[in-house]
Amino acid sequence: MLVASLNLCSKAAIQEVLFARKLFMASSVSQDVLFAGPGSEQLRGQSCKSLGKCNKLTPRLSKDDLENKLQALPAWQLNEPKTTLTRTFTAKNFVAAVKFFDQVAEVAEEEGHHPDLHLTDYREVKVVLSTHAIGGLSMFDAILAAKIDALSVDYSPKWLQQRAQTSS
């Protein structure tokens, strides 16, 4: 029945159906597939705990290291003073946003490094990473960002569609 209906549809309508299906499939796929850059797997394979505890002697990422790490983390934005990494998205609903925060909490506890988490308008999610002890970015932040990117998120379909349009 669907095939017969598709034969009567315009090419544009068929493309919309296929795009909607792709979005539906992507919403249940881990972020790793959607937001992985070169080197992200290597970052996820590392552990913050293996670096010890962060303190005022924790080395900041150099400008070159920071640029290299950002290639692996395309979903994250660097602020102008280059002291924080921020990732924002719209979750499908409040429950999806809170589930994501629960997953982040588990990873953060496991790694011993904790982001700032913000939830506004019941589903607008913002994650901010910084090594507070040094007032800047360290390897801890890059590792945690990559691990957060691999978490499963139930995104807003509209947000996914807008992101796909801006990235193409």
N, CA, C and O of each residue as an XYZ file, in Angstrom:
672
protein
N       0.821     -1.182      0.000
C       0.000      0.000      0.000
C       0.867      1.248      0.000
O       0.593      2.190     -0.744
N       1.914      1.271      0.826
C       2.813      2.412      0.884
C       3.519      2.613     -0.447
O       3.667      3.748     -0.902
N       3.958      1.527     -1.080
C       4.631      1.635     -2.369
C       3.697      2.239     -3.404
O       4.107      3.107     -4.175
N       2.448      1.792     -3.432
C       1.485      2.333     -4.387
C       1.265      3.810     -4.127
O       1.163      4.598     -5.067
N       1.191      4.195     -2.856
C       1.005      5.598     -2.515
C       2.213      6.418     -2.925
O       2.059      7.544     -3.398
N       3.400      5.882     -2.756
C       4.614      6.601     -3.114
C       4.704      6.836     -4.612
O       5.245      7.852     -5.049
N       4.174      5.901     -5.409
C       4.190      6.093     -6.860
C       3.405      7.317     -7.279
O       3.696      7.923     -8.310
N       2.408      7.686     -6.485
C       1.580      8.841     -6.805
C       2.160     10.140     -6.256
O       1.701     11.224     -6.617
N       3.166     10.040     -5.386
C       3.743     11.221     -4.755
C       4.789     11.868     -5.651
O       5.363     11.237     -6.538
N       5.008     13.120     -5.391
C       6.059     13.820     -6.109
C       7.422     13.394     -5.574
O       7.517     12.810     -4.495
N       8.448     13.679     -6.315
C       9.808     13.352     -5.892
C      10.149     14.075     -4.594
O      10.803     13.507     -3.719
N       9.712     15.320     -4.466
C       9.974     16.089     -3.244
C       9.315     15.438     -2.030
O       9.907     15.391     -0.952
N       8.101     14.941     -2.201
C       7.404     14.297     -1.091
C       8.118     13.021     -0.666
O       8.222     12.721      0.524
N       8.603     12.281     -1.641
C       9.351     11.057     -1.336
C      10.620     11.404     -0.568
O      10.961     10.730      0.404
N      11.323     12.453     -0.996
C      12.538     12.869     -0.296
C      12.231     13.283      1.138
O      13.012     13.001      2.047
N      11.091     13.955      1.345
C      10.704     14.343      2.701
C      10.456     13.117      3.573
O      10.870     13.083      4.732
N       9.778     12.106      3.015
C       9.520     10.874      3.770
C      10.838     10.196      4.127
O      11.025      9.758      5.262
N      11.746     10.109      3.167
C      13.042      9.474      3.434
C      13.838     10.263      4.457
O      14.486      9.671      5.320
N      13.801     11.596      4.378
C      14.515     12.428      5.338
C      13.930     12.250      6.737
O      14.673     12.148      7.714
N      12.592     12.211      6.835
C      11.939     12.013      8.130
C      12.320     10.656      8.718
O      12.550     10.539      9.922
N      12.386      9.645      7.877
C      12.794      8.313      8.345
C      14.230      8.341      8.850
O      14.553      7.745      9.877
N      15.086      9.043      8.112
C      16.490      9.167      8.525
C      16.582      9.868      9.880
O      17.359      9.450     10.739
N      15.794     10.936     10.081
C      15.790     11.634     11.362
C      15.306     10.719     12.471
O      15.879     10.694     13.561
N      14.239      9.958     12.190
C      13.715      9.038     13.193
C      14.780      8.022     13.582
O      14.976      7.740     14.764
N      15.462      7.480     12.593
C      16.509      6.496     12.863
C      17.653      7.144     13.624
O      18.200      6.546     14.551
N      18.020      8.363     13.239
C      19.139      9.051     13.889
C      18.825      9.378     15.338
O      19.725      9.387     16.178
N      17.558      9.648     15.645
C      17.220     10.023     17.019
C      17.442      8.877     17.995
O      17.569      9.108     19.198
N      17.491      7.649     17.498
C      17.720      6.515     18.384
C      19.153      5.985     18.278
O      19.500      4.990     18.915
N      19.967      6.641     17.488
C      21.362      6.247     17.314
C      22.210      7.046     18.291
O      21.876      8.189     18.603
N      23.288      6.473     18.775
C      24.129      7.208     19.713
C      24.721      8.438     19.039
O      24.884      8.489     17.820
N      25.031      9.411     19.859
C      25.620     10.645     19.349
C      26.943     10.380     18.659
O      27.368     11.157     17.804
N      27.586      9.305     19.018
C      28.867      8.961     18.415
C      28.769      8.997     16.895
O      29.681      9.473     16.219
N      27.668      8.496     16.365
C      27.477      8.464     14.923
C      27.246      9.879     14.392
O      27.719     10.225     13.309
N      26.525     10.687     15.152
C      26.159     12.021     14.690
C      27.237     13.073     14.910
O      27.371     13.993     14.103
N      28.001     12.955     15.981
C      28.893     14.040     16.375
C      30.340     13.628     16.586
O      31.036     14.214     17.414
N      30.790     12.646     15.861
C      32.172     12.179     16.021
C      33.069     12.853     14.994
O      32.743     12.912     13.808
N      34.188     13.352     15.459
C      35.182     13.905     14.565
C      36.419     13.037     14.586
O      36.499     12.097     15.378
N      37.396     13.332     13.727
C      38.622     12.535     13.728
C      39.336     12.629     15.080
O      39.616     13.718     15.581
N      39.616     11.479     15.644
C      40.298     11.440     16.937
C      39.369     11.268     18.122
O      39.838     11.139     19.253
N      38.059     11.264     17.893
C      37.122     11.142     19.014
C      37.227      9.773     19.694
O      37.127      9.667     20.916
N      37.430      8.732     18.886
C      37.571      7.391     19.481
C      38.784      7.321     20.397
O      38.732      6.710     21.464
N      39.872      7.948     19.978
C      41.086      7.963     20.802
C      40.828      8.679     22.127
O      41.275      8.216     23.176
N      40.113      9.802     22.088
C      39.795     10.521     23.321
C      38.916      9.682     24.237
O      39.151      9.620     25.443
N      37.899      9.032     23.664
C      37.003      8.208     24.478
C      37.737      7.029     25.105
O      37.323      6.532     26.153
N      38.805      6.583     24.487
C      39.573      5.462     25.012
C      40.460      5.844     26.188
O      41.033      4.974     26.843
N      40.575      7.130     26.457
C      41.393      7.590     27.576
C      40.520      7.764     28.819
O      39.292      7.743     28.747
N      41.185      7.936     29.949
C      40.469      8.107     31.210
C      40.984      9.326     31.950
O      42.191      9.539     32.059
N      40.054     10.126     32.459
C      40.453     11.280     33.276
C      41.179     10.815     34.538
O      42.130     11.453     34.988
N      40.726      9.712     35.094
C      41.336      9.217     36.334
C      42.805      8.845     36.136
O      43.605      8.944     37.066
N      43.158      8.414     34.913
C      44.558      8.059     34.666
C      45.460      9.297     34.685
O      46.679      9.180     34.815
N      44.858     10.478     34.557
C      45.630     11.732     34.599
C      45.813     12.237     36.024
O      46.529     13.211     36.257
N      45.167     11.573     36.973
C      45.217     12.036     38.359
C      44.084     13.020     38.611
O      43.200     13.186     37.771
N      44.113     13.663     39.756
C      43.074     14.644     40.068
C      43.480     15.994     39.517
O      44.657     16.355     39.523
N      42.480     16.746     39.034
C      42.828     18.075     38.535
C      42.992     19.031     39.721
O      42.246     18.983     40.699
N      43.983     19.887     39.593
C      44.269     20.888     40.619
C      44.913     22.087     39.932
O      44.966     22.139     38.703
N      45.395     23.034     40.697
C      45.950     24.254     40.091
C      47.212     23.993     39.270
O      47.657     24.871     38.530
N      47.793     22.801     39.390
C      48.974     22.450     38.597
C      48.628     21.666     37.331
O      49.516     21.315     36.555
N      47.351     21.393     37.126
C      46.910     20.679     35.921
C      47.286     21.511     34.693
O      46.960     22.696     34.625
N      47.968     20.899     33.728
C      48.363     21.678     32.536
C      47.171     22.045     31.655
O      46.283     21.230     31.406
N      47.178     23.281     31.196
C      46.183     23.724     30.218
C      46.530     23.130     28.862
O      47.693     22.848     28.572
N      45.513     22.945     28.042
C      45.781     22.530     26.664
C      46.424     23.700     25.930
O      45.969     24.839     26.038
N      47.476     23.412     25.188
C      48.116     24.456     24.383
C      47.176     24.830     23.235
O      46.209     24.118     22.962
N      47.460     25.934     22.573
C      46.638     26.373     21.449
C      46.563     25.282     20.380
O      45.484     24.994     19.862
N      47.707     24.675     20.049
C      47.732     23.609     19.036
C      46.954     22.381     19.494
O      46.190     21.803     18.721
N      47.149     21.981     20.757
C      46.410     20.826     21.287
C      44.915     21.092     21.288
O      44.118     20.209     20.969
N      44.538     22.308     21.647
C      43.128     22.666     21.692
C      42.506     22.593     20.299
O      41.414     22.048     20.139
N      43.180     23.130     19.304
C      42.677     23.066     17.927
C      42.553     21.623     17.459
O      41.583     21.266     16.789
N      43.522     20.798     17.806
C      43.501     19.376     17.447
C      42.315     18.669     18.110
O      41.602     17.908     17.455
N      42.107     18.914     19.385
C      41.009     18.268     20.120
C      39.657     18.722     19.585
O      38.718     17.927     19.526
N      39.544     19.990     19.193
C      38.269     20.497     18.684
C      37.845     19.800     17.395
O      36.649     19.692     17.120
N      38.795     19.329     16.606
C      38.450     18.572     15.391
C      37.720     17.281     15.748
O      36.860     16.816     15.000
N      38.070     16.711     16.891
C      37.420     15.480     17.347
C      36.071     15.754     18.000
O      35.300     14.827     18.248
N      35.783     17.031     18.280
C      34.594     17.404     19.043
C      33.769     18.457     18.298
O      33.604     19.569     18.800
N      33.248     18.130     17.112
C      32.584     19.152     16.299
C      31.294     19.712     16.890
O      30.844     20.771     16.453
N      30.687     19.046     17.862
C      29.451     19.541     18.457
C      29.697     20.591     19.539
O      28.752     21.205     20.035
N      30.949     20.797     19.903
C      31.297     21.699     20.997
C      31.801     23.035     20.465
O      32.489     23.100     19.447
N      31.441     24.098     21.179
C      31.864     25.452     20.822
C      32.845     25.971     21.871
O      32.648     25.784     23.072
N      33.889     26.616     21.402
C      34.895     27.218     22.273
C      34.526     28.676     22.496
O      34.251     29.399     21.539
N      34.518     29.116     23.754
C      34.195     30.517     24.007
C      35.394     31.402     23.638
O      36.494     30.897     23.413
N      35.183     32.698     23.578
C      36.226     33.621     23.105
C      37.482     33.650     23.977
O      38.583     33.640     23.427
N      37.375     33.686     25.286
C      38.644     33.634     26.037
C      39.291     32.252     26.041
O      40.341     32.048     26.650
N      38.645     31.299     25.347
C      39.148     29.926     25.229
C      39.322     29.242     26.585
O      40.334     28.597     26.861
N      38.284     29.410     27.425
C      38.324     28.819     28.757
C      37.241     27.775     28.986
O      37.291     27.038     29.970
N      36.241     27.702     28.069
C      35.184     26.703     28.221
C      34.799     26.107     26.877
O      34.958     26.731     25.828
N      34.289     24.883     26.937
C      33.659     24.213     25.801
C      32.179     24.096     26.129
O      31.814     23.723     27.243
N      31.321     24.416     25.156
C      29.883     24.381     25.383
C      29.197     23.587     24.278
O      29.524     23.714     23.098
N      28.256     22.782     24.686
C      27.438     22.025     23.733
C      25.984     22.268     24.064
O      25.586     22.165     25.224
N      25.182     22.591     23.058
C      23.756     22.826     23.267
C      22.939     21.997     22.283
O      23.383     21.714     21.171
N      21.745     21.616     22.707
C      20.803     20.942     21.819
C      19.423     20.982     22.446
O      19.262     21.324     23.617
N      18.437     20.627     21.648
C      17.065     20.532     22.129
C      16.684     19.060     22.213
O      16.724     18.332     21.221
N      16.316     18.643     23.413
C      15.866     17.269     23.609
C      14.413     17.146     23.148
O      13.710     18.146     22.995
N      13.983     15.925     22.932
C      12.618     15.695     22.460
C      11.588     16.192     23.471
O      10.543     16.726     23.098
N      11.897     16.010     24.756
C      10.993     16.445     25.816
C      11.780     16.524     27.127
O      12.983     16.264     27.158
N      11.088     16.885     28.200
C      11.727     17.034     29.501
C      12.373     15.733     29.972
O      13.505     15.735     30.455
N      11.660     14.641     29.832
C      12.170     13.342     30.294
C      13.446     12.974     29.542
O      14.390     12.463     30.145
N      13.488     13.224     28.238
C      14.690     12.917     27.448
C      15.879     13.756     27.931
O      17.003     13.259     28.005
N      15.629     15.016     28.254
C      16.704     15.891     28.740
C      17.244     15.393     30.083
O      18.456     15.352     30.295
N      16.348     15.020     30.974
C      16.771     14.546     32.298
C      17.497     13.204     32.187
O      18.466     12.961     32.907
N      17.032     12.334     31.289
C      17.742     11.060     31.074
C      19.168     11.317     30.595
O      20.104     10.645     31.027
N      19.328     12.293     29.700
C      20.669     12.643     29.234
C      21.519     13.127     30.414
O      22.668     12.709     30.557
N      20.972     13.991     31.248
C      21.712     14.476     32.424
C      22.105     13.325     33.337
O      23.211     13.317     33.878
N      21.211     12.350     33.516
C      21.536     11.181     34.337
C      22.734     10.423     33.758
O      23.620      9.991     34.495
N      22.751     10.268     32.424
C      23.875      9.579     31.771
C      25.176     10.373     31.952
O      26.231      9.801     32.225
N      25.083     11.696     31.796
C      26.264     12.545     31.970
C      26.780     12.416     33.407
O      27.988     12.328     33.631
N      25.873     12.404     34.365
C      26.270     12.274     35.772
C      27.042     10.986     36.013
O      28.047     10.985     36.723
N      26.578      9.889     35.424
C      27.274      8.608     35.590
C      28.688      8.669     35.012
O      29.646      8.238     35.653
N      28.809      9.203     33.805
C      30.128      9.304     33.158
C      31.034     10.243     33.957
O      32.207      9.939     34.178
N      30.494     11.370     34.384
C      31.286     12.347     35.129
C      31.812     11.758     36.437
O      32.970     11.970     36.797
N      30.965     11.026     37.138
C      31.403     10.385     38.380
C      32.489      9.348     38.101
O      33.481      9.260     38.825
N      32.289      8.574     37.051
C      33.267      7.550     36.686
C      34.617      8.183     36.345
O      35.670      7.643     36.684
N      34.573      9.331     35.673
C      35.801     10.007     35.245
C      36.390     10.924     36.314
O      37.562     11.292     36.233
N      35.600     11.295     37.303
C      36.086     12.207     38.341
C      36.240     13.637     37.839
O      37.059     14.393     38.362
N      35.460     14.012     36.828
C      35.491     15.370     36.269
C      34.048     15.747     35.950
O      33.326     14.966     35.329
N      33.627     16.931     36.367
C      32.203     17.252     36.336
C      31.907     18.518     35.550
O      32.518     19.561     35.784
N      30.959     18.421     34.608
C      30.567     19.597     33.824
C      29.491     20.409     34.551
O      28.905     19.956     35.535
N      29.253     21.599     34.049
C      28.092     22.381     34.466
C      26.960     21.989     33.526
O      27.126     22.004     32.306
N      25.807     21.640     34.093
C      24.650     21.214     33.309
C      23.526     22.223     33.478
O      23.206     22.629     34.595
N      22.925     22.627     32.353
C      21.847     23.613     32.379
C      20.658     23.078     31.590
O      20.817     22.554     30.488
N      19.467     23.214     32.165
C      18.227     22.845     31.490
C      17.279     24.031     31.588
O      16.901     24.449     32.683
N      16.899     24.570     30.435
C      15.966     25.689     30.398
C      14.824     25.356     29.449
O      14.948     24.484     28.589
N      13.718     26.057     29.615
C      12.541     25.838     28.773
C      12.207     24.354     28.651
O      11.780     23.903     27.587
N      12.387     23.624     29.676
C      12.060     22.210     29.906
C      12.777     21.219     29.005
O      12.716     20.018     29.269
N      13.460     21.672     27.942
C      14.163     20.701     27.085
C      15.378     21.263     26.367
O      16.002     20.567     25.566
N      15.720     22.517     26.647
C      16.914     23.133     26.061
C      18.110     22.771     26.938
O      18.199     23.203     28.088
N      19.014     21.989     26.397
C      20.136     21.438     27.154
C      21.423     22.197     26.814
O      21.702     22.506     25.656
N      22.187     22.482     27.860
C      23.494     23.125     27.680
C      24.475     22.459     28.645
O      24.214     22.343     29.842
N      25.603     22.027     28.094
C      26.670     21.404     28.885
C      27.905     22.279     28.721
O      28.309     22.597     27.602
N      28.503     22.666     29.847
C      29.694     23.520     29.814
C      30.826     22.795     30.524
O      30.687     22.351     31.664
N      31.948     22.686     29.827
C      33.136     22.032     30.388
C      34.254     23.044     30.588
O      34.498     23.907     29.745
N      34.919     22.914     31.715
C      36.096     23.717     32.028
C      36.769     23.065     33.227
O      36.106     22.446     34.059
N      38.061     23.203     33.311
C      38.762     22.731     34.496
C      38.835     23.920     35.434
O      39.695     24.789     35.291
N      37.927     23.949     36.393
C      37.761     25.105     37.263
C      39.031     25.453     38.031
O      39.303     26.627     38.278
N      39.807     24.445     38.409
C      41.017     24.677     39.205
C      42.049     25.541     38.470
O      42.859     26.220     39.101
N      42.011     25.509     37.126
C      42.981     26.302     36.359
C      42.304     27.430     35.576
O      42.969     28.215     34.900
N      40.988     27.499     35.675
C      40.260     28.539     34.955
C      40.408     28.430     33.449
O      40.426     29.442     32.749
N      40.513     27.209     32.949
C      40.686     26.996     31.516
C      40.416     25.563     31.142
O      39.781     24.817     31.888
N      40.907     25.185     29.977
C      40.653     23.845     29.441
C      41.868     22.943     29.573
O      43.004     23.362     29.355
N      41.603     21.707     29.932
C      42.660     20.708     30.072
C      42.240     19.443     29.331
O      41.154     19.367     28.757
N      43.116     18.470     29.360
C      42.826     17.183     28.729
C      41.578     16.535     29.345
O      40.858     15.806     28.663
N      41.324     16.801     30.627
C      40.131     16.286     31.292
C      38.869     16.679     30.510
O      37.966     15.864     30.318
N      38.824     17.931     30.065
C      37.646     18.445     29.367
C      37.464     17.777     28.009
O      36.342     17.444     27.628
N      38.544     17.582     27.285
C      38.464     16.944     25.964
C      37.990     15.495     26.091
O      37.147     15.043     25.317
N      38.528     14.782     27.058
C      38.131     13.386     27.266
C      36.650     13.304     27.640
O      35.906     12.504     27.074
N      36.229     14.135     28.594
C      34.834     14.088     29.018
C      33.890     14.505     27.886
O      32.818     13.919     27.734
N      34.267     15.493     27.102
C      33.429     15.912     25.965
C      33.222     14.753     24.989
O      32.103     14.514     24.534
N      34.287     14.044     24.672
C      34.174     12.910     23.748
C      33.288     11.811     24.322
O      32.527     11.181     23.587
N      33.380     11.581     25.603
C      32.546     10.546     26.225
C      31.083     10.987     26.280
O      30.184     10.160     26.128
N      30.841     12.265     26.491
C      29.473     12.785     26.474
C      28.890     12.660     25.067
O      27.713     12.337     24.907
N      29.710     12.914     24.055
C      29.240     12.800     22.671
C      28.782     11.387     22.315
O      27.981     11.214     21.397
N      29.267     10.399     23.012
C      28.911      9.009     22.712
C      27.627      8.563     23.415
O      27.161      7.444     23.200
N      27.057      9.424     24.248
C      25.830      9.061     24.953
C      24.629      9.135     24.016
O      24.601      9.927     23.074
N      23.656      8.307     24.292
C      22.434      8.291     23.503
C      21.519      9.426     23.946
O      21.348      9.662     25.143
N      20.930     10.132     22.976
C      20.032     11.244     23.271
C      18.793     11.128     22.397
O      18.883     10.794     21.216
N      17.653     11.401     22.980
C      16.422     11.475     22.217
C      16.221     12.948     21.865
O      15.653     13.714     22.644
N      16.700     13.333     20.672
C      16.675     14.728     20.219
C      15.284     15.131     19.751
O      14.456     14.290     19.402
N      15.053     16.426     19.751
C      13.873     16.984     19.107
C      14.029     16.771     17.606
O      15.056     17.155     17.046
N      13.039     16.168     16.931
C      13.151     15.984     15.475
C      13.342     17.312     14.732
O      14.082     17.376     13.750
N      12.682     18.355     15.200
C      12.825     19.670     14.561
C      14.260     20.174     14.702
O      14.824     20.715     13.751
N      14.851     19.998     15.886
C      16.231     20.426     16.110
C      17.175     19.647     15.189
O      18.081     20.230     14.593
N      16.965     18.328     15.071
C      17.796     17.511     14.181
C      17.692     17.987     12.737
O      18.693     18.071     12.027
N      16.480     18.293     12.315
C      16.274     18.753     10.943
C      16.990     20.080     10.707
O      17.639     20.258      9.676
N      16.878     21.012     11.653
C      17.559     22.303     11.515
C      19.070     22.123     11.492
O      19.769     22.790     10.730
N      19.567     21.227     12.324
C      21.018     20.967     12.358
C      21.478     20.373     11.033
O      22.532     20.744     10.516
N      20.689     19.449     10.481
C      21.050     18.835      9.201
C      21.073     19.881      8.083
O      21.933     19.832      7.204
N      20.134     20.820      8.117
C      20.078     21.858      7.090
C      21.249     22.832      7.201
O      21.771     23.276      6.179
N      21.670     23.172      8.416
C      22.776     24.114      8.594
C      24.124     23.473      8.326
O      25.079     24.164      7.970
N      24.217     22.146      8.496
C      25.503     21.491      8.275
C      25.690     21.020      6.834
O      26.771     20.554      6.474
N      24.650     21.134      6.007
C      24.788     20.686      4.625
C      24.950     21.844      3.678
O      25.079     21.641      2.471
